Amino acid sequence: MTSWYRLILNPEGAFAGEFDSIKIYGSIINAYSELYGSASEILETIKNGELRVSSPMPTKEGKFYVFKPMLPTEKLEYKDFKRFKKKKFVDERLAIKSLKEGKYSKERVEEIIGDDTAGIKTVELPGVSIGRYGGSSTIYYKTAGLYTHKAWILVKMSNEIKDRVLAVFRYLGDMGISKKRSTGFGHFKVSLEDYELENDGMYSMILSKYIPSQEELGGFPFERCRYEVKLITGYTKDGKVIPKMRALVEGSVIPSDYSPLGRVVDVHPKYSVVGVPVVI
């Protein structure tokens, strides 16, 4: 039996770079392998649907925010349109109402832009590089995401793996989710709350990166969806190239009668890219 939970992250520092579901899944797999000797069990629970995690979202003063659903809006004044467009996260309750209605009414937009949304502050952090030959030093700046409040992740997991998943997140909080973790990046404390899905509307929303399989693409209801696509690529920590793949991003909207599955892409025996979606 699987259940839904809010996993609350209380950040103790900045996160370097994008902190999304792909990065979280990768961190979970690595940490599980370090704690329990092998990643095969946790990979299997991801592939069979026992474990699902969203990308992180902000929470502030008892309010939980989610990615802004990609829904159409009624005609707005330009100043309201600009303010609304800048919103990346909206109050979860307002998002659910909008998904049920299938659009943003003027009244709903006013509620959203009037809310002091918690979010992620981008900061420039200084660093120093030392020349390999002459020993000269150069100051540079790097971008980091700083959560201005606590963050939360929507997690689905079975009772059989719950204790181990929590142990993995506590381990990650102590170790840090970042290549820069030795310098204080990506550290957090965790707590867990029960969660009940409430959306019974026309549309659902994706809260994590979703990489459709080739079989899914043949039956995907493109004309009934509103979505954005991101190209996923890069390198593993061993320097191997991650093949290009396309993912629907957080906030993409799909009809409620469609159940996306996604896929786990095994780049090589020691590295996988997880594109299975969390949907509300």
C-alpha positions as CSV (number, residue, x, y, z in Angstrom):
1,M,0.0,0.0,0.0
2,T,1.3,3.5,-0.9
3,S,0.5,6.8,0.8
4,W,1.1,10.4,0.1
5,Y,3.2,12.7,2.3
6,R,4.6,16.2,2.6
7,L,8.3,16.0,3.2
8,I,9.3,19.3,4.8
9,L,12.8,20.5,4.1
10,N,14.2,23.2,6.4
11,P,17.2,24.5,4.5
12,E,20.4,25.3,6.4
13,G,22.1,27.0,3.5
14,A,21.9,27.7,-0.3
15,F,21.5,25.1,-3.0
16,A,23.9,25.4,-6.0
17,G,22.2,25.3,-9.3
18,E,18.8,23.9,-10.1
19,F,17.3,21.7,-7.4
20,D,14.7,19.6,-9.1
21,S,13.2,16.1,-9.1
22,I,15.9,14.6,-11.4
23,K,18.6,15.8,-9.0
24,I,16.6,14.5,-6.0
25,Y,16.1,11.1,-7.5
26,G,19.8,10.9,-8.3
27,S,20.7,11.9,-4.8
28,I,18.3,9.3,-3.3
29,I,19.8,6.5,-5.5
30,N,23.4,7.4,-4.5
31,A,22.6,7.8,-0.8
32,Y,20.7,4.5,-0.7
33,S,23.6,2.8,-2.3
34,E,26.0,4.3,0.3
35,L,23.7,3.4,3.2
36,Y,22.5,-0.1,2.2
37,G,25.3,-1.3,-0.2
38,S,23.3,-1.3,-3.4
39,A,20.9,0.9,-5.4
40,S,19.1,-1.9,-7.2
41,E,16.2,-2.1,-4.6
42,I,15.4,1.6,-4.6
43,L,15.6,1.8,-8.4
44,E,13.1,-1.0,-8.6
45,T,10.7,0.8,-6.3
46,I,10.9,3.9,-8.5
47,K,10.3,1.9,-11.7
48,N,7.3,0.0,-10.2
49,G,5.7,3.1,-8.8
50,E,6.3,2.4,-5.1
51,L,8.3,5.7,-4.8
52,R,7.6,9.1,-6.4
53,V,9.0,12.5,-5.4
54,S,8.2,15.9,-6.8
55,S,10.5,18.8,-7.3
56,P,10.8,21.1,-4.2
57,M,8.3,23.9,-3.6
58,P,8.2,26.6,-1.0
59,T,6.1,26.8,2.2
60,K,5.6,29.8,4.4
61,E,3.5,30.4,7.5
62,G,1.4,27.3,7.1
63,K,0.8,27.9,3.4
64,F,2.0,25.4,0.9
65,Y,2.9,26.6,-2.6
66,V,3.0,24.6,-5.8
67,F,4.2,25.3,-9.3
68,K,1.8,27.7,-11.2
69,P,-0.4,25.6,-13.5
70,M,-0.1,26.4,-17.2
71,L,-3.7,27.4,-17.6
72,P,-5.3,30.0,-19.9
73,T,-6.3,33.3,-18.3
74,E,-9.1,35.7,-18.8
75,K,-8.2,39.0,-20.4
76,L,-6.1,41.0,-17.9
77,E,-4.8,44.6,-17.7
78,Y,-1.1,44.7,-18.7
79,K,0.1,45.6,-15.2
80,D,-1.7,42.6,-13.8
81,F,-0.5,40.3,-16.6
82,K,3.1,41.3,-15.9
83,R,2.8,40.6,-12.1
84,F,1.0,37.3,-12.8
85,K,3.6,36.1,-15.3
86,K,6.4,36.6,-12.8
87,K,4.8,34.2,-10.4
88,K,6.5,30.8,-10.4
89,F,4.6,29.3,-7.4
90,V,1.0,29.8,-6.2
91,D,-0.9,28.8,-3.1
92,E,-1.8,25.1,-3.4
93,R,-5.5,25.8,-2.7
94,L,-5.7,28.4,-5.5
95,A,-3.9,26.1,-7.9
96,I,-6.4,23.3,-7.2
97,K,-9.4,25.6,-7.6
98,S,-7.9,26.8,-11.0
99,L,-7.3,23.2,-12.2
100,K,-11.0,22.4,-11.4
101,E,-12.1,25.5,-13.3
102,G,-9.8,24.9,-16.2
103,K,-8.6,28.5,-16.3
104,Y,-7.6,31.6,-14.3
105,S,-10.5,34.0,-13.7
106,K,-9.8,37.6,-13.0
107,E,-10.7,37.1,-9.4
108,R,-8.3,34.1,-9.1
109,V,-5.5,36.1,-10.7
110,E,-6.1,39.0,-8.2
111,E,-5.8,36.5,-5.3
112,I,-2.6,35.1,-6.7
113,I,-0.8,38.4,-7.4
114,G,-2.0,39.7,-4.0
115,D,-0.3,36.8,-2.2
116,D,3.3,37.4,-1.0
117,T,4.6,34.2,-2.5
118,A,7.4,32.5,-0.8
119,G,10.1,31.4,-3.2
120,I,13.7,31.0,-4.1
121,K,16.1,33.9,-4.0
122,T,19.0,33.9,-6.5
123,V,22.3,35.1,-5.0
124,E,25.7,35.7,-6.4
125,L,28.4,34.0,-4.2
126,P,32.1,34.9,-4.5
127,G,34.8,32.4,-5.2
128,V,38.6,32.4,-5.9
129,S,40.4,30.4,-8.5
130,I,44.2,29.9,-8.3
131,G,46.2,29.7,-11.5
132,R,47.9,26.3,-12.0
133,Y,51.2,27.7,-13.1
134,G,51.8,31.2,-12.0
135,G,49.7,30.9,-8.8
136,S,47.8,34.1,-9.6
137,S,44.3,34.4,-8.1
138,T,41.1,35.4,-9.8
139,I,37.8,36.4,-8.0
140,Y,34.6,35.1,-9.7
141,Y,31.0,34.8,-8.8
142,K,28.6,31.9,-9.0
143,T,24.9,31.7,-8.8
144,A,23.1,29.8,-6.1
145,G,19.5,29.3,-5.2
146,L,18.6,30.3,-1.6
147,Y,15.3,29.2,-0.2
148,T,13.8,32.2,1.7
149,H,11.6,29.8,3.7
150,K,11.2,26.1,4.2
151,A,10.6,23.9,1.2
152,W,8.5,20.8,0.7
153,I,8.4,17.8,-1.5
154,L,5.3,15.7,-2.3
155,V,6.2,12.1,-1.8
156,K,4.4,8.8,-2.6
157,M,5.8,5.7,-1.0
158,S,4.8,2.3,0.3
159,N,4.8,1.4,4.0
160,E,7.5,-1.2,3.3
161,I,10.1,1.4,2.2
162,K,9.0,4.4,4.3
163,D,11.6,4.1,7.0
164,R,14.4,3.6,4.6
165,V,13.4,6.6,2.4
166,L,13.2,8.8,5.5
167,A,16.7,7.6,6.6
168,V,17.9,8.4,3.1
169,F,16.6,12.0,3.3
170,R,18.0,12.5,6.7
171,Y,21.4,11.3,5.5
172,L,21.1,13.6,2.5
173,G,20.2,16.5,4.8
174,D,23.4,15.9,6.8
175,M,25.6,15.3,3.8
176,G,24.1,17.9,1.5
177,I,22.5,17.7,-2.0
178,S,25.2,19.5,-4.1
179,K,28.6,19.0,-5.7
180,K,29.6,21.9,-3.4
181,R,28.3,20.2,-0.3
182,S,31.7,20.2,1.4
183,T,31.5,24.0,1.4
184,G,28.1,24.1,3.1
185,F,25.7,23.9,0.1
186,G,22.5,21.8,0.1
187,H,22.1,20.9,3.8
188,F,18.7,20.6,5.4
189,K,16.6,19.0,8.2
190,V,13.5,17.0,7.4
191,S,10.1,16.3,8.8
192,L,7.0,14.4,7.5
193,E,3.3,15.1,7.3
194,D,0.4,13.1,5.9
195,Y,-1.1,14.4,2.7
196,E,-4.4,13.9,1.0
197,L,-4.9,14.5,-2.8
198,E,-7.9,16.8,-3.3
199,N,-8.1,17.5,-7.0
200,D,-11.2,16.1,-8.7
201,G,-11.3,18.7,-11.6
202,M,-10.9,18.6,-15.3
203,Y,-7.2,18.9,-15.3
204,S,-4.2,17.7,-13.3
205,M,-0.7,19.2,-13.0
206,I,2.8,17.7,-13.1
207,L,5.1,18.5,-10.1
208,S,8.3,16.9,-11.4
209,K,10.2,16.4,-14.6
210,Y,8.3,13.9,-16.9
211,I,10.1,12.0,-19.6
212,P,7.5,10.1,-21.7
213,S,8.4,6.7,-23.1
214,Q,8.2,6.2,-26.9
215,E,5.0,4.1,-26.3
216,E,3.4,7.0,-24.3
217,L,4.1,9.5,-27.0
218,G,1.9,7.6,-29.5
219,G,-1.1,8.1,-27.3
220,F,-0.3,11.4,-25.5
221,P,-3.2,13.9,-25.6
222,F,-1.1,16.9,-26.9
223,E,-4.1,18.8,-28.0
224,R,-5.7,18.7,-24.6
225,C,-2.6,19.7,-22.6
226,R,-0.7,22.9,-21.9
227,Y,3.0,22.3,-21.3
228,E,6.6,23.3,-21.7
229,V,9.4,21.0,-22.8
230,K,13.0,21.2,-21.5
231,L,16.0,19.5,-23.0
232,I,17.8,17.3,-20.5
233,T,21.5,16.6,-21.1
234,G,24.9,17.0,-19.5
235,Y,27.6,14.8,-18.0
236,T,27.7,12.3,-15.1
237,K,30.3,12.8,-12.3
238,D,32.5,10.2,-14.2
239,G,32.5,12.5,-17.2
240,K,30.2,10.3,-19.4
241,V,27.7,12.2,-21.7
242,I,24.0,12.1,-20.7
243,P,22.2,11.6,-24.0
244,K,19.7,14.3,-25.0
245,M,16.2,13.7,-23.9
246,R,13.1,15.9,-23.6
247,A,11.0,16.3,-20.4
248,L,7.8,18.1,-19.6
249,V,8.5,20.6,-16.9
250,E,6.7,21.3,-13.6
251,G,3.4,23.2,-13.9
252,S,2.5,21.4,-17.2
253,V,-1.2,20.6,-17.3
254,I,-2.8,17.4,-18.5
255,P,-6.4,16.1,-18.6
256,S,-7.3,14.3,-15.4
257,D,-8.4,11.1,-17.3
258,Y,-4.8,10.6,-18.5
259,S,-2.3,8.8,-16.3
260,P,1.4,9.5,-17.3
261,L,4.0,6.9,-16.5
262,G,7.3,8.3,-17.6
263,R,10.5,6.3,-17.6
264,V,13.8,5.7,-16.0
265,V,16.7,6.2,-18.5
266,D,19.7,4.0,-17.6
267,V,22.6,6.1,-19.0
268,H,25.1,3.4,-18.0
269,P,25.2,0.8,-15.2
270,K,26.0,3.3,-12.5
271,Y,23.8,6.3,-13.6
272,S,20.1,6.7,-14.3
273,V,18.0,9.7,-15.2
274,V,14.5,9.5,-13.5
275,G,11.6,11.1,-15.4
276,V,8.6,9.5,-13.7
277,P,6.0,12.2,-12.8
278,V,4.2,13.2,-9.6
279,V,0.7,14.4,-10.6
280,I,-2.0,16.3,-8.5
